[in-house]
């Protein structure tokens, strides 16, 4: 019962528990703790307004996720605080890990290895991870704790509640989408949704700040629309329009205007590109079915998928990926790519058939900045960027026929694709660039550090 209160909503499963369980004495101590205001608890410690240096601890599940999405965040935090510590799971390849460490050291951050496992959703496993997080906080002694992703928000929230008030950092809860929780059903997923909502809403009552990527997540999880005071809205992770462009640009201006007309590829058999994680809830099986249906017509299309094989329980099976890689069918898997900008310049259409749970997909922003015509699911995050008929085409999620019709429409009307692509690029430059995102991060940290 004590651990259930520590990790609200997590389903109890006595089997497969990993790690040492807290003792009965520790559980009683957890329940007896005063749930004081996290912000008030910080007021008695040397903090942002005092003479002592400020420290921020960023916890993020995977090193590659930080490297691909959140370097602007890291650079902003390093500029705002005297000491920045990143805790994340190391990259499996030694060479990639060395380059990652060098990049973070250049930015001014320290790195700690953290494997806050996302495997068995048992109380024992999650409690062990929460206590690991608590020990990390006690070692680093941060003024601000920034947890990226729903899993780490819940774990960090639980860990902070076990600390005495004077040791509690200001909590920044960075929600990058709800993932499978937004699309899956069942007791376990409902419990996880409840845990996330309880952590966020109780945290906000105690001075924690919430950072979201779309309006729907703010209302669903935070209970209200963003106000840029306690709930901040970030336009995704941001992109650099000079890197993602329909053709190389000589300008160093991050707000450079889109060239007219776009320089998209024009293949005899149109190529539809997908870049992202190879997961079932990204809608890839629906995309495959739509591609096969169009292959049986007189005007087929070719789908080119880019993304590494995934270990997520909802990953596309390895044998399916191998079939896509080896076959000459309408769906081809090319594996991971190190040059996403080149992918978007080489395809005719970009597609994001996700079933839901997105923040704002970074690949979608990259495709839009590249002036690539886009088809996306009408779900939170995607529809924050794509205005149907203006900056792209929206289709209902998990709707094979609607996806077929949208791909056929852009296949047959290249002029429409150019118009939509240019409008999408202009929209990204206006409000979804790295410049816009950095401004939100600075405003958030001014609030977190008591400077506003």
Secondary structure, DSSP 4 states (H G I P E B T S, - for coil): -HHHHHTTTPPP--TT--SPPPPHHHHHHHHHS----HHHHHTTSS-TTSSSPPEEEEEEEEHHHHHHH-HHHHHHHHHHSSEEEEEEEPPSSHHHHHHHHHHHHHHTEEEEE-----S---HHHHHHHHHHHHHHHHHH--SEEEEESHHHHHHHHHHHHTS-GGGPPEEEEE----GGGGT--SHHHHHHHHHHHHHHHHHHHTT-EEEESSHHHIIIIISS---SSSEEE--TT-B-TTTS-SS------TTPPPPSS------SSPEEEEES--BGGGTHHHHHHHHHHHHTSSS--EEEEE-----STTBPPHHHHHHHHH--SSEEE----S-HHHHHHH-SEEEE---S--SS-HHHHHHHHTT-EEEEESSTTHHHHPPBTTTBEEE-TT-HHHHHHHHHHHHH-HHHHHHHHHHHHHHHHHHSBHHHHHHHHHHHHHHHTT--
